[in-house]
Amino acid sequence: MSLRPVRCDHCSNDVPDGVFCTRCGAHQGTTGELGKASASAKIREHSYAAHPAEHVVQPSVFTTLFPHLGQHKIHEFRWAFAVGLAGIALLYVAGLITAAILVATFLVPVLYLIYLYEAQVYRDEPAIVLGFTIGGGAVIGLVLTLIERAAYNPFPAVGNPLTNIGVSVGTLLFLGLLVPVVQEALKPLPALFLPNRLNFPETVDGLVFGVAAGLGFSVAESLVAFSSALTSLPAHLTPGNWIFDLTTLAVFQPLLQGSATGMIVAAVWRYRRGSLAGREIGGVAMAVIAHVAFSLGTLLLKESAVSPLLVLVFQAVVVGALLIYVRYLLHHALLEEAAHMGFAETVCPNCHMHIVASGFCPNCGVALTASPNALKRARKPVGEEPTKASSGSA
C-alpha cells in the first residue's frame, strides 16, 4: 500500500503517513491547542521507544534489559526465565540446596548470554565483546569479592552471606555503604575500556555492555560469597527458609548489579556523544543510591527480624525503581539518536511489517536503532523521498 507523504506536526519533516513520525518518533495527529499534547506526543512516554506497547514507567525486566528483542522473542525469554525459577523451586523442595544455589547464580547471566547471541550485539567480534564485558566483569567480581572477604568477613562460619548475623555499625558501613560504592566504581570498567567501543556508538549498545559486565560481576560475587555453602553443605538437607535467599540470588541481586552498571555505562556513552545532562547525571546517582539502599536496607531489615517476604518486597521496590530509570534514560536516548538515521527498506523487529523508514517504524513507533544486528545489516538505504515508503504484511 502506498503511503502519501505528510508534514510531521513536531519535526516539520515530510514523512510517510503513519501513526508515528519515522524521523522523530512522535505520535502523529496530537498537536493540541496549548502545546501540552504536542510535547507529550513528541516525548511519547506512553509508548516506550524500545517496545512501544509499554509505558516508559513500567518496571518490565526483559523489555528494559533486553531491548533488541521483538515481541515474540521477549515472550520466549520470559518463559525460559519462568522455567528456570520453577527449576530452582523444585530443587529447593527436594532439598538440593547446593544445586539450587548454582542454578540461581547462573540463571539470569546465561539468559543474557543467549540474548547477546540472538541479537548479535557484538557484531563480528564476539570474543572481544563478550570477553571484555561478561569476562571482565567476572574477573573484577572475583578479585574485588576476595579482597572484601579478606579485609572484613562477617560470615566466616555462616555459609550463607544473606542470612542475619547481627549487624554492627562497622558491618553497616562496610557492606551497606563502602562495598556498593566501590563496586559501582569498578564494575563499568570492562565496558568503558572495550577496545572496539567506537564501533558501537549507540547508547543502547552501552547499556547492554554495562548490563553484561554487571551480570558477569554478579556470577563471580555470588560464587565467592556462597563458596562456603557450596563446599560444606550436604548433598541433601531440609530446605528451611532458603527459598527467600534463593529468590534474592536468582532475581533481585543480578538485576540490581546488571541494571546499575548498565545505566552508568549508558550515561558515559551519552557523555561521549556530547549529550551529558541532568538525566544522565541522575542515572549515575540513581545507580549508586539504589545499590546502597538495596544493600543497607536488606541488612537492616534482616537485623530487625521482619518477615523474609517483606525483605523481598523491599528489594523488588528498589530494583523496580532502578529499572524504571533505566527505561527513562534509554527511551530519551533512542528518541534522540534514531532521529538521525536515513531512509531504508527494512522489516520492523516489533510489528514485523515491511517498511521504508528512517529511525522509527511508522506503524508501531519502535526505535530502529534497537533492532537486532541482523536486521540492521539487512537495511537497504533508499533516497530521502518518503513517497517511496511502503508497508505490507511480513
C-alpha positions as CSV (number, residue, x, y, z in Angstrom):
1,M,0.0,0.0,0.0
2,S,1.5,3.4,-1.0
3,L,1.8,5.9,1.8
4,R,1.3,9.5,0.9
5,P,3.9,11.9,2.5
6,V,2.7,14.2,5.2
7,R,4.4,17.1,7.2
8,C,5.2,15.9,10.7
9,D,3.5,18.1,13.3
10,H,6.6,18.0,15.5
11,C,9.8,18.0,13.5
12,S,8.3,19.5,10.2
13,N,9.9,16.8,8.0
14,D,8.0,15.2,5.1
15,V,7.4,11.6,6.2
16,P,5.3,8.7,5.3
17,D,1.7,8.9,6.6
18,G,1.6,6.7,9.7
19,V,0.8,6.6,13.4
20,F,4.3,7.7,14.3
21,C,6.8,10.0,12.6
22,T,9.6,7.9,11.2
23,R,12.0,10.8,11.7
24,C,11.5,12.0,15.2
25,G,9.3,9.2,16.6
26,A,6.5,11.5,17.7
27,H,2.9,10.3,17.9
28,Q,1.1,11.9,14.9
29,G,-2.1,13.9,15.0
30,T,-1.9,15.1,18.6
31,T,-0.5,18.6,18.4
32,G,-3.1,20.1,20.8
33,E,-4.0,23.8,21.2
34,L,-1.8,24.7,24.1
35,G,1.3,22.7,23.2
36,K,0.9,20.2,26.1
37,A,-0.4,17.4,23.9
38,S,2.2,18.2,21.3
39,A,5.0,17.9,23.9
40,S,3.5,14.7,25.2
41,A,3.3,13.2,21.7
42,K,6.9,14.1,21.0
43,I,8.2,12.7,24.3
44,R,5.7,9.8,24.0
45,E,6.3,8.4,27.4
46,H,3.1,6.4,27.0
47,S,5.0,4.4,24.3
48,Y,8.4,3.2,25.3
49,A,10.8,3.6,22.3
50,A,12.2,0.1,22.5
51,H,8.8,-1.6,23.0
52,P,6.0,0.8,22.1
53,A,3.2,-1.3,23.6
54,E,4.5,-0.5,27.1
55,H,4.7,2.7,29.1
56,V,8.1,4.1,30.0
57,V,7.1,3.9,33.7
58,Q,6.7,0.1,33.7
59,P,9.3,-1.9,35.5
60,S,9.5,-4.7,33.0
61,V,12.7,-6.7,33.2
62,F,13.0,-8.1,29.7
63,T,11.9,-5.1,27.6
64,T,14.3,-2.9,29.7
65,L,17.5,-5.0,29.8
66,F,16.9,-7.0,26.6
67,P,16.0,-4.0,24.3
68,H,16.9,-5.6,21.0
69,L,14.3,-8.4,21.2
70,G,11.0,-8.2,19.4
71,Q,7.7,-9.2,21.0
72,H,7.8,-12.9,20.1
73,K,11.4,-13.3,21.3
74,I,10.7,-11.4,24.5
75,H,7.9,-14.0,25.4
76,E,10.4,-16.8,24.7
77,F,12.8,-15.4,27.2
78,R,10.1,-14.8,29.8
79,W,9.1,-18.4,29.5
80,A,12.7,-19.5,29.8
81,F,13.1,-17.4,33.0
82,A,9.9,-18.8,34.4
83,V,11.1,-22.4,33.7
84,G,14.4,-21.6,35.4
85,L,12.6,-20.3,38.5
86,A,10.4,-23.4,38.6
87,G,13.6,-25.5,38.4
88,I,15.1,-23.7,41.4
89,A,11.8,-24.2,43.3
90,L,11.9,-27.9,42.6
91,L,15.5,-28.2,43.7
92,Y,14.6,-26.3,46.9
93,V,11.7,-28.6,47.7
94,A,13.9,-31.7,47.0
95,G,16.4,-30.3,49.5
96,L,19.1,-30.0,46.8
97,I,20.2,-26.5,48.0
98,T,23.7,-26.6,46.6
99,A,22.3,-27.3,43.1
100,A,19.6,-24.6,43.6
101,I,22.3,-22.0,44.5
102,L,24.2,-22.8,41.3
103,V,21.2,-22.6,39.1
104,A,20.1,-19.3,40.8
105,T,23.6,-17.8,40.3
106,F,23.7,-18.6,36.6
107,L,20.1,-18.2,35.5
108,V,19.9,-14.5,34.5
109,P,23.5,-14.3,33.2
110,V,23.0,-17.4,31.0
111,L,19.8,-15.9,29.6
112,Y,21.7,-12.7,28.9
113,L,24.4,-14.5,27.1
114,I,21.8,-16.2,24.9
115,Y,20.2,-12.8,24.3
116,L,23.6,-11.3,23.2
117,Y,23.9,-14.2,20.7
118,E,20.3,-13.8,19.5
119,A,20.6,-10.0,18.9
120,Q,24.3,-10.2,17.8
121,V,25.0,-7.1,19.6
122,Y,28.7,-7.9,19.4
123,R,28.5,-7.9,15.5
124,D,31.7,-9.5,14.1
125,E,33.7,-9.5,17.3
126,P,32.1,-11.8,19.8
127,A,35.3,-12.8,21.6
128,I,36.3,-9.3,22.3
129,V,32.9,-8.0,23.3
130,L,31.9,-11.0,25.4
131,G,35.4,-11.4,26.9
132,F,35.7,-7.8,28.0
133,T,32.1,-7.4,29.2
134,I,31.0,-10.6,30.9
135,G,34.5,-12.0,31.3
136,G,35.9,-8.7,32.6
137,G,33.0,-8.2,34.9
138,A,33.6,-11.7,36.3
139,V,37.3,-11.0,36.9
140,I,36.6,-7.8,38.7
141,G,33.9,-9.5,40.7
142,L,36.2,-12.4,41.7
143,V,39.1,-10.1,42.7
144,L,37.0,-7.5,44.5
145,T,34.9,-10.0,46.4
146,L,38.0,-11.9,47.5
147,I,39.6,-8.6,48.7
148,E,36.4,-7.7,50.5
149,R,36.3,-11.1,52.3
150,A,40.0,-10.8,53.2
151,A,39.6,-7.3,54.6
152,Y,36.4,-7.9,56.5
153,N,34.4,-11.1,56.5
154,P,31.4,-11.1,58.9
155,F,30.4,-14.6,57.5
156,P,33.3,-16.9,58.4
157,A,31.2,-19.7,59.8
158,V,27.8,-19.0,58.3
159,G,28.0,-20.2,54.8
160,N,25.0,-18.1,53.7
161,P,26.0,-14.4,53.3
162,L,22.3,-13.4,53.0
163,T,21.4,-14.6,56.5
164,N,21.0,-12.5,59.6
165,I,24.3,-12.4,61.5
166,G,23.9,-9.5,63.9
167,V,24.7,-6.1,62.4
168,S,27.3,-3.8,63.9
169,V,28.0,-0.2,62.8
170,G,31.1,-1.5,61.0
171,T,29.2,-4.1,59.1
172,L,26.6,-1.5,58.0
173,L,29.3,1.0,56.9
174,F,31.3,-1.7,55.1
175,L,28.7,-3.9,53.5
176,G,25.9,-1.3,53.2
177,L,27.9,1.8,52.0
178,L,31.5,1.2,51.1
179,V,31.2,-2.0,49.1
180,P,28.3,-0.8,46.9
181,V,30.1,2.4,46.1
182,V,33.3,0.7,45.2
183,Q,31.5,-1.9,43.2
184,E,29.7,0.7,41.1
185,A,33.0,2.5,40.5
186,L,34.7,-0.7,39.2
187,K,32.0,-2.7,37.5
188,P,31.7,-0.5,34.5
189,L,35.4,-0.6,33.6
190,P,35.3,-3.6,31.3
191,A,32.6,-2.0,29.1
192,L,34.2,1.5,29.3
193,F,37.5,0.2,28.1
194,L,36.2,-2.1,25.4
195,P,38.9,-1.9,22.7
196,N,36.4,-1.6,19.8
197,R,33.9,0.6,21.6
198,L,33.9,3.2,18.8
199,N,32.2,0.6,16.6
200,F,29.2,0.7,19.0
201,P,28.2,4.4,19.2
202,E,24.5,4.0,20.3
203,T,23.5,4.3,23.9
204,V,21.6,1.1,23.7
205,D,24.9,-0.7,23.0
206,G,26.5,0.9,26.1
207,L,23.5,-0.2,28.2
208,V,23.7,-3.8,27.0
209,F,27.5,-3.9,27.5
210,G,27.1,-2.5,31.0
211,V,24.4,-5.0,31.9
212,A,26.6,-7.8,30.7
213,A,29.6,-6.6,32.8
214,G,27.3,-6.3,35.8
215,L,26.0,-9.8,35.4
216,G,29.5,-11.2,35.0
217,F,30.3,-9.5,38.2
218,S,27.2,-10.9,39.9
219,V,28.2,-14.5,39.0
220,A,31.7,-14.2,40.4
221,E,30.5,-12.4,43.5
222,S,27.8,-15.0,44.3
223,L,30.2,-17.9,43.7
224,V,32.8,-16.4,46.1
225,A,30.1,-15.4,48.7
226,F,28.5,-18.8,48.7
227,S,31.7,-20.8,48.3
228,S,31.5,-22.0,51.9
229,A,27.9,-23.2,51.5
230,L,28.7,-24.8,48.1
231,T,31.6,-26.8,49.6
232,S,30.3,-27.6,53.0
233,L,26.5,-28.2,52.7
234,P,25.5,-31.9,52.4
235,A,24.0,-33.0,49.1
236,H,20.6,-33.2,50.6
237,L,19.2,-31.2,53.6
238,T,16.0,-29.8,55.0
239,P,15.0,-26.8,52.8
240,G,14.2,-24.4,55.7
241,N,14.0,-20.8,54.7
242,W,16.4,-21.0,51.8
243,I,13.7,-20.1,49.3
244,F,13.8,-16.4,50.2
245,D,17.6,-16.1,49.8
246,L,17.4,-18.2,46.6
247,T,14.9,-15.6,45.2
248,T,17.3,-12.8,46.0
249,L,20.2,-14.7,44.4
250,A,18.2,-15.7,41.3
251,V,16.3,-12.5,40.6
252,F,17.0,-9.3,42.6
253,Q,20.7,-9.4,43.0
254,P,21.6,-10.0,39.3
255,L,19.0,-7.5,38.2
256,L,20.4,-4.9,40.6
257,Q,24.0,-5.5,39.5
258,G,23.2,-5.5,35.8
259,S,20.8,-2.6,35.8
260,A,23.0,-0.3,37.9
261,T,26.1,-1.0,35.8
262,G,24.1,-0.7,32.6
263,M,22.8,2.7,33.5
264,I,26.2,4.0,34.4
265,V,27.8,2.8,31.2
266,A,24.8,4.2,29.2
267,A,25.3,7.6,30.8
268,V,29.0,7.5,29.9
269,W,28.0,6.6,26.3
270,R,25.8,9.7,26.3
271,Y,28.7,11.8,27.5
272,R,30.9,10.5,24.7
273,R,28.2,11.6,22.3
274,G,28.2,15.1,23.8
275,S,24.8,14.6,25.4
276,L,25.6,14.7,29.1
277,A,22.8,16.4,31.0
278,G,20.8,16.1,34.2
279,R,19.1,12.9,33.0
280,E,22.4,11.1,32.7
281,I,24.0,12.5,35.9
282,G,20.8,11.5,37.6
283,G,21.2,8.0,36.2
284,V,24.7,7.6,37.7
285,A,23.4,8.9,41.0
286,M,20.4,6.6,40.9
287,A,22.5,3.6,40.2
288,V,24.7,4.2,43.3
289,I,21.8,5.2,45.6
290,A,19.8,2.2,44.6
291,H,22.7,-0.2,45.2
292,V,23.4,1.4,48.6
293,A,19.7,1.3,49.5
294,F,19.4,-2.3,48.5
295,S,22.4,-3.4,50.5
296,L,21.8,-1.2,53.5
297,G,18.1,-1.8,53.6
298,T,18.5,-5.6,53.3
299,L,20.9,-5.7,56.2
300,L,18.7,-3.5,58.4
301,L,15.5,-5.5,57.6
302,K,17.2,-8.8,58.3
303,E,18.6,-7.4,61.6
304,S,15.0,-6.3,62.6
305,A,13.9,-9.9,62.2
306,V,11.0,-8.9,59.9
307,S,9.3,-11.4,57.6
308,P,11.7,-12.6,54.8
309,L,8.8,-11.9,52.4
310,L,9.0,-8.2,53.4
311,V,12.7,-8.2,52.6
312,L,11.9,-9.5,49.1
313,V,9.2,-6.8,48.7
314,F,11.7,-4.1,49.6
315,Q,14.3,-5.5,47.2
316,A,11.6,-5.6,44.5
317,V,10.7,-2.0,45.0
318,V,14.4,-0.9,44.8
319,V,15.0,-2.9,41.6
320,G,11.7,-1.8,40.1
321,A,12.6,1.9,40.6
322,L,16.1,1.3,39.1
323,L,14.5,-0.4,36.0
324,I,12.1,2.5,35.5
325,Y,15.0,5.0,35.5
326,V,16.9,2.8,33.0
327,R,13.9,2.8,30.7
328,Y,13.6,6.6,31.1
329,L,17.2,7.2,30.2
330,L,17.1,4.7,27.3
331,H,13.8,6.0,25.9
332,H,15.0,9.5,25.6
333,A,18.4,8.4,24.1
334,L,16.6,6.3,21.5
335,L,14.3,9.2,20.5
336,E,17.3,11.5,20.0
337,E,19.7,9.0,18.3
338,A,17.3,7.3,16.0
339,A,16.2,10.6,14.6
340,H,19.4,10.9,12.6
341,M,19.1,7.7,10.5
342,G,18.4,7.8,6.8
343,F,15.6,6.1,4.9
344,A,16.0,2.4,4.2
345,E,14.0,-0.6,3.4
346,T,13.7,-2.9,6.4
347,V,11.5,-5.2,8.4
348,C,10.3,-3.8,11.8
349,P,11.5,-6.1,14.6
350,N,8.5,-5.3,16.7
351,C,5.4,-5.4,14.4
352,H,7.2,-7.4,11.5
353,M,5.9,-5.1,8.8
354,H,7.9,-4.4,5.7
355,I,8.6,-0.7,5.8
356,V,10.7,2.1,4.3
357,A,11.6,4.1,7.3
358,S,14.1,6.3,8.9
359,G,14.7,6.0,12.7
360,F,11.3,4.8,13.7
361,C,8.7,2.3,12.4
362,P,5.8,4.5,11.2
363,N,3.3,1.7,12.1
364,C,4.3,0.8,15.7
365,G,6.9,3.5,16.6
366,V,9.7,1.3,17.7
367,A,13.2,2.9,17.5
368,L,15.0,1.0,14.8
369,T,18.4,1.6,16.4
370,A,17.2,-1.1,18.9
371,S,16.9,-3.7,16.1
372,P,18.9,-6.9,16.2
373,N,22.1,-6.6,14.3
374,A,21.0,-8.9,11.5
375,L,18.1,-6.6,10.7
376,K,20.4,-3.5,10.8
377,R,22.7,-5.2,8.3
378,A,19.7,-6.1,6.0
379,R,18.6,-2.4,5.8
380,K,18.7,-1.3,2.1
381,P,19.3,2.5,2.0
382,V,17.0,4.4,-0.3
383,G,16.6,8.1,-1.3
384,E,15.2,10.6,1.2
385,E,11.8,10.8,-0.6
386,P,9.1,9.4,1.7
387,T,6.8,9.0,-1.3
388,K,8.5,5.6,-1.9
389,A,7.6,4.3,1.5
390,S,5.5,1.2,1.6
391,S,4.1,-1.2,4.1
392,G,2.9,-4.7,4.0
393,S,2.4,-7.8,6.0
394,A,5.6,-9.7,6.8
